[in-house]
Amino acid sequence: MDLKHRSRALTEGRDRAAARAYLKGIGYDDEALSKPIIGVANTWIETMPCNFHLRALAKFVKDGIKAAGGTPMEFNTVAISDGITMGTSGMKTSLVSREVVADSIELVTLGHLFDAVICLCACDKTIPGTVMALARLDVPGVMLYGGSIPPGHYKGRDITIMDVFEAVGANAAGKITDQDLADIEAAASPGAGACGGQYTANTMAMAFEMMGISPIGPSLAPAQDASKSDHAYAAGELVMDVLRRGQRPSDLITKESLENAILAVAASGGSTNAVLHLLAVAREAGVPLDIDDFDRIAESTPSLCDLKPGGRFVATDLHAAGGTAVLAKRLSELGLLHVDAPTVTGKTIGQHAQEATEAPGQEVIRPLSDPIKKTGGIAILRGNLAPEGSVVKLSGHERRHHTGPARVFEGEEACMRAVTQGEINPGDVVVIRNEGPAGGPGMREMLAVTAAIVGEGLGDSVALLTDGRFSGATRGFMAGHIAPEAVHKGPIAAVREGDTITIDVDRRRIDVDVPDEEIQRRLDDYTPPPTVTRGVLGKYAALVASASEGAITQR
């Protein structure tokens, strides 16, 4: 393969003298320009711990590229912190940023004719955004995850950012003091790296290792681990190897590899956001994948990872236990894994599973003889409230059925006020609507609300449903991604205060006890609150597809 298969058109020949002049002025000499040009797409930003360290990590990636015979060119994308914007209007920008990350990588790569691309990511939306870009571009590429933060410590126990959100509810209920809240706040996030539990960032990092677009093992190494710089250097060398082999994302992103990724999500008790993101990647890659595939796979996959938010351990513990390869080995032994699926390393996922090194006595990944549950951590429910589907998280609790009166809120803020003022009662079904992809716009996560409910002591007795999303840190009986959403006259718009709602996981149903004719009459009369019509959010609202299709902006 011609390693300068794209960049020759940018750097060679008499007519490209002006381009070379520009590049020579900033340090690229003739030798550098004679080599393959590798885009280093960095999602570094100073607004959050997740991606804060990626600028330093990029240096080692670029050193690896140079050592392997390439010329790196680093560029940056946007990034939005879910955790920091949570509970504010800023959270509307989070899911939108996934599209902008993908768009910006696509644009710079197309514009500068890179021969290959390596993407550095860490926070929730930067991870799928980078892989969506690689799927669109289909040039040789690698995704490298920046790694997870270690846990904080408070009163002799490990804590994560989830404990802070839940402490807010506990403080509002008078269960902990203001000083307790301040001490938890100060301890929960000790440095750089993505949130520590099997929340969205670590869920997607594991899923993309299992899918094969990210190097299995090194990618999941913790952000503050001494080996991270070595792994980054090796990833720079790896992208050059991928280029030499001519391997493209379309070789890796297949129905089989996407199903392997879903297996990882289901078996690890991962974030419900994985449904959105894997559907989006599949759409970008042109691979058929349906929301019901998640239910089919999760129903036949045992829950094996004892990870927060429902379990005891965090991502750094998972890495120490042997990482994604150990889980792949378990799934291979069950005959569930597509073992012949290739990965970016040049080996199949089955080979990585065979080579897994499991730490003696580790308790993070359960043996097959002792699963946490016999089925995976998510389910897809339909019914007269969600004709196009909804996503329920099953890990971290045992509830599979709830019937109760609806408590209806037009947006997250109204619900949060009710929760913190003690207005939610045991047995209620909290309904938050007009938080969908178009109606929000931006499909905000409801972690502040769900954590406050748990902190108030209502986590075992209250259910919640929304056309918005949940954080990977959410725990409790929650149904999100209700589709169609309220702004598109989905049935969730017809729910009124006091209506009886039933969530039945075993029947895969979510229904309101209202006749179809009355639902339609209410929908005909319903006017959603005003939404954004200008700027990036207005553009997104006009273009975005249903959550059941991954909430992408290409239809």
N, C-alpha and C positions, 0 to 999 in steps of 0.2 A: 504493500500500500504506500502511496505517496504521502509522507507524513505532513507535508505542507499542502495538503489537498485543497485547502480553502485560502490560506494566507498568501499563496503565490500571487494571487490576483491583487493583493494589497501592497506587496513589497517588492515585486520583481519587474524589471523592464524599464525602458527609458521614460515611459509615461508616468511611472510611479515615483519619479524623482522628488516631487513635492511632498508626497507622503513620507518618504524616507527622511527628507530634511526635517520635517516636524519631529519624527521619532528620534532622530539623532540629536536633536536639540535637548531632549530630556533623558539622554543616556543610553539609548539603544544604538550600538555600533553595527557595522556590516555583518560581523559574526553573529550577533544576536538576531539580526533580521533574516539571516540565512536559515535559521532553525524554525521548527514548528512553533507557532504562537499559541500559547495555552491561556485561555481566560480563567482567572481566579475570581469567581463570583463570591464576594464576601458580604454577609449580612451583619457585619459589625455595626454596633451603635452604642452610645454611652447612656442610653435611657433605661437600661435594664441589666441585671446581672447575667441573664441567659447568654447574651451575645457579646458581652463586654470584653471578653478575652480573645475574641476572634481576630482582632487586628494583630495581636502578638503571634497567634497561631498561624496566621497566613504567611508570616516570614518563613517558617519552617516548611510549609507547603511549597513555597516558591523556591527555596533552596533545594528541595527534592526534585522539582521540575528541572532546574538548571543542571543538577548532577546527572540527570537522566537524558540530557540532550535537548531540552526545550527552553523556550523563552517565555516566562510567565508575564502576564499583564493583569494586574489586580484592578477590580472595580467594585463598586458598592451598590447595594440596594437599600430600600427602606426596610424598617422592621418596627412592629408595634408590640409592646408588652401586654399580654392578656392580663396578667396578675396585677400590674400597676394601674391599668385603665379600668379594671373590673368595677362594676357598680356605678360608672360614670358614663356620660355621653361619649367619651373617648373610646369606649369599648365597641362602638359602632364601626370603628375603623379596622378592627382586628381581622375579621374574615376578608374584608375588602383588600387588606394588605397582602393576602396570599396571592391574589390575582396580580397585584402590582409588582410583587417580587418576581413572579413568573414572567410578566410582561417585560420588566426591565432587563432581566437576564437574556430573554429572547432578543430584545432590541439591540443590546450591546454586542451580543454574539453574532447576530446577523450583520450589524453595521461594521464590525471590525474583523469579520471573517476569521474568527478563531478556528484553529484546527481541532481543538478539544476544549473541554470545560471541566473544571472542578469547582464544586459549590460547597461553601462553608456555611453551616446553619446551626441553629440551636433552639430559638424560641418557637412556639407552637406552629405559627403559620409560615415561618421561613422554611421549615422542613418540607412540607408538601409543596410549597411554592417553588423551591429549587427543583424538585423532582418533576413537577409539572412542566417546568421550562425545559428540562432535559428531554422529556417525552416529546414536546413540540419540536425541538430543534433536531433531535435524532442525530447529533454528532457525538463522537466518543466522549463519554463523561463519567464522572464519579461524584457522589455526594458524601461529604464528611461531616459527621455530627460533632459539635463542640464539646459534648459531654455534660453530665449531670453534676449538680452541686452536692456536696456532702450534707448530711443532716445537721441541724442545729441541736443543741442540748439544753434542756430545761428541767430542773429538779430531778436529775438522774435518768431522764429518758430522751430518746431521739425525737425531734420534732421537725416538721416541714412547714411550708407556707400555709398548708391546709389548716394547721393548728391555729394560725393567726385568724383566719377567716371565721373559724368556729369559736374562737375566743371572743370575737366581737358579739356574737349572739349570746354567749355565756355571760359576758359583761352586761349586756342589755337586760338579761334576766336576773341580774344580781347574784349570779353564781360565783363570779370571780371579781376581784377588786380592780380598780383602775391600774394599780401598780402591777398586779398579775398580768394584765393585758400588755402593759408597757414592757415588762420583762420578757414575755413571749415574743413580742414584736422585735425586740432587740436581739433575740437569740436564733430566730427561725431561718434566716437566710445568710449564712456565713461565707460570703464571697461570691466569686463568679461561677457561673454554670446554670443550667436549666433546672427547673423545679424537681425536687428529689424523688417523688413517688412515681408510680406508674400512671402519671398524668399524661397530657397530650404529647408533650415533647418526647418523653421517653417511650411512650407507646409508638409514636411514629418512627422514632429512631430504630426501635426493635423491628417494626414492620418492614422498614426499608432494608435493614440487614437481611431479614428473612426473604425479602423479595429479590435481593441480589444487586441493587443499585448502589449499595453502601458496603464497604468492606466489613465483614463480620468479625466482631471482636474488637479491633482497634477503634472503630467508630463509637462504640459504647463506653470506651474508657472514660473515667470521670474527668471533668474539666480541670481539676486541680491535681490530678495524678502526675507524678514526675515523668511518666512515660508518654504523656500526651504530645510533647514536642516531637519525640521520635516517631510516634504514630502519624503525626502531621507530615513529617518529612517523607515517610514511607508512602503516604497517600499521594504526595507530589510525584514520587517515582511511579506509583501505580497508574496514575492517569496517563503517563507516557507509555506504559506497557499496554494499557487499553487502546491507545492510539495505534501502537505498532500492530496489535492484534486485529485492528479494524472493528472492534466490538462496539456496537451501538446500543443505545437504550432500548430500541425496538427488539433487540435480541434478548433483552432481560425482562422487559415489562410485558408479560404474557398473561393469559388467563390462569395458567398454572402458578406463576409466581405471585400473582395477585391473590390467589387462593391461599398460598403459603403465608402471605402477609396477614390475611384475615385469620388464619389459624393462630398466628402469634398474638394477635389482638384478643381473640377469644380465650386462649389458654392462659394469658397473662392478666386477665381482668382489666384490660386496657380501656382507654378513653372512648366514649361514644363518638367523639369527633373523628375517629378513624373511619367511620362510615362515610362521612362527607369527603374526607381527603382521599381515600382510596377510590371512591367513585369518580372523583375529579381527575385523578391520575389516569384511571382507565379511560375516561372520555378523551383526555388529551392524547393518549397513546392509540386511540381507536380500537380498544379491546372491549368486547362486550362483557359488562358486569352489571348486575342488577342488585337493588337493595335487598331482595329476598335471598340472594346468595349468602349474605351475612348470617341470616337466620339459619339457613340450611347447614352452614359450616359450624356455627357456634353450637347448634343443637347436638352435633356429633363429636364435639371437642371438649374434653374435660378441662376444668380450671385447675391449673397446676402451680401457679406462681403466687406466693404469699406476700403480695406487695401492697403498699399503701395506694389508694386511700382505704381500701377495705381490709388490708392485711397488716403484717408487722414490719416488713422490710422496705428498704428504698433501693434506688437504682444502683448506688455504689455497692450495696450488698449483693445485688444480682450479678454485677461484674465480677466481684470477688468469688462468687459461687461457680463461675464458669461462663456466664453470659448467655447470649442468644443461642450459641452453638449447642449448649446443654439442652435447652428447650427444643431445638430442632431435633436432637437425638431422641428425646422422648416422643415427639410427634412422628418421627420416622419409625420408631419401634411399634407405634400404634397403627402404622400403615396409612396415616393421614397425609403425610408430607409428600409433595411431588419432588422426589429426591433427585431427579435428573435435570431440574431447572438450573440453568447456568447462573453464575454470579460474576460480579465485576472483578473478582480476584483471579478468574480463570478456572476455578474449581466449581463443581456443582454444589448445591446446598446439601445434598446427601453426603458428599465428601467432607464438608465442614462438620456435619453431624457426626460422622464416624471419627473425626479427629478431635471431638470435644474433650476438654479436660475439666472434669468436675472436682471441685474442692472437697476433700474428705469431710464428711459430717455436715455439709451445708444443708440448710433447712429452707432456703428461699424457693427452690424449684422442687416440688414434691415428687416422690416416686410414683410411678403409674399405679401402684397398689394402694396409694393413699392420696387421691386427688382431693382438692378443696371442695369441689363440686363435680358431679358427673357431666355437667354441661358447661358451656362457655359463658362469658360474662356479659353478653348482650343478647337481645331478642328484638325482632321486628314485629310490631303490632299494627293491625289495621282495624277498621270498624267504622261506625258512622261518624266518628270524630276525626278519623285519619284515613280516608279512602286511599291515599297514595302512600301511606305508611308512616310509622313513627319508630323511634329508637328508645329502648329501655335498657338501662344498665342493671345487671343482676348481681354483679360482684359486690361484696361488702355488706350484703344483707340477705335475709331468707324470704322476704315477702314476694309473693307471686299473685296476690289478689287484693284488691281494695275497692270498696264501694263507699261513697260518701258524698256530701253536698258540695257543690261547686262554690268556690270563692273567686270571683272574677276580677282581674286587674288589667287595665289597659297600660301595659308597660311595667318594667322592672321596678322603677322608683316607687310607684304606688304600692306594690306588693311589699317592698322592703320596709316602708313605713308601717304597714300593718303588722309585719312580723315583729319588728323591734318594739312596737307599742303593745304587744301582747294580744293582738286581735285575731290571731289564728288559733283554732281549737283542735284538739285531737279528733281524728276522723275526717277532717276537711280534705278536699281536693283543691289545691291552689292552682288556678288557671291564669297564666300570664300570656297575653296575646299581643299581636302587633310588634313582635320582636323577631319576625322571620327575616329571610335574606332581603326581600324587597320592602317589607313593612317596617323593619327596624329603622332605617335599613342597616344591614350588616350582621343580623343574626347574633346578637350579644349572648355571651355565656351568663348563666344565672348562678354562678358560684357564690356571690355575696348573699343571695337569698337562701340558697340551699344550705350553705354553711350556717347561716343565722338560724334557720329552722332546726338544724341539728344542735346548735349551741343552746337554743331555747329548751331542748329536751323533747322536741316533737318529731325527731327523725324516724322513730319507729311507728308513729301513728298518723302521720300526714303524708299524702301523696301530692305530687306536683306535675303538671303537664304544661307544655309551652310550644309555640312555633319557633322559639329561639333554641339556643344550644345549652349544653352543660359543659362545665370545665371537666377535664380529666380528674380533678381533685374532688368532684362531686360524689357524695355518697347518699344513699337513701333511695326510696322508691320514686323514681323520676322518669317521666316520658317526655322526650324532646323531639325536635325536628318534625313536629306535627305538620303534615302536608295533605292538602294545600294549606297555605298560611292564611291568616285572617284577612290581610289586605287584598288577597285574591278571592275573597268570599269563600274561604274554606270553612267547613262546619264549626271549627273552633270559634268562629265569629258569632255563631248562633247561641253559644252557651250563655245562660243567665244565672245570676246569683241564686243558689239554692237548688239548681238542677242536680239530679242524681247522676253521678258518673261512676262507671265501673271499669277498672283496669284488670284484665284477666290474662296473665301471661300464658297459662296452660292452653287457653283457647286462642291465644294470639289476637285478642280483641281489646279495643278501647272504645267505649260507647257512652253516649249520653242518653238517658231515658226520656227521650223526646221523639214523638212521631216524625217521620220523614217530611210530612206536609208542613208541620209546624217549624221544623228546621229551615225549610225552604222559605217560608213566610218571613221568618226572622232575618234570614240572609238578604231577602229582597229589601227589608227595611233598614239594614245595617249600613252605617257610614263609618269607615275607619277614621281614626284621627289623622290629621294632616301629616304628611311625610316629607322628607327632603326631596327637592326636585332639581337643585342646582349643584354644580361642583362634582367632585369625585363620587360623593355618596349618591347624588342624584343620577349620575351616569350608571353607577352600579345597580341602583334600584330598577332602572329601566332595562338593564341587560340581563340581570341574574336569573338563572333557572331555579327550579324548585330544589329544596333540600333533598328530595328523593332522588335527584339527579346529580348531587354533589355540589349544588349551588355555584356552578361555574358560569362564566360570562360568555361562553361560546356555545351556541346551541346547534 
